[in-house]
Amino acid sequence: MRALVIDHGAATHLSLAETPDPIPAPDEALVQVAAVSLNHGEVKGATSGETPDGTVIGWDAAGVVVKAAADGSGPAEGTRSSPWARRPDGRSCARSRPPCWARCRTTPTSAP
């Protein structure tokens, strides 16, 4: 799948590249990303020397469910979605979310 990845050799610190397709767990839906936002944390991550080349970043996305969760939880295929992952304790956490600057991403469909 196509994704924006960290590339510290590029002036923007980003390059378009092919990356492995995400594989959803039984309680995750696969969302085809249609739009993303850019925020301060992502810019900081993209320009940080601590973020390795090839890393896909991005926190906020909107798209359409292209594969419903295998366990039957969550939205059906074709449903518009704004994926948001949560930590095991139920609190939101940017670092726990799958990256969204890519063509598709997985998102949990059941509460922890």
DACORKA-V745394 format. One record per backbone hydrogen bond with DSSP energy under -1.0 kcal/mol. NH is the residue of the N-H (numbers start at 1). CO is the residue of the C=O. If there is no record, write none. Layout:
# DACORKA-V745394
nh->{NH	NH}
co->{CO	CO}
This chain:
# DACORKA-V745394
nh->{3	4	5	6	7	10	13	15	17	19	28	29	30	31	32	33	34	35	37	43	44	45	46	47	48	51	54	55	62	63	64	65	66	67	71	72	78	79	81	87	90	96	101	102	103	105	107	109}
co->{17	101	15	55	13	7	10	5	3	1	25	107	67	105	64	103	62	62	60	39	40	41	42	43	44	48	6	52	35	81	32	79	30	30	26	69	65	76	63	91	87	93	57	100	2	31	29	27}
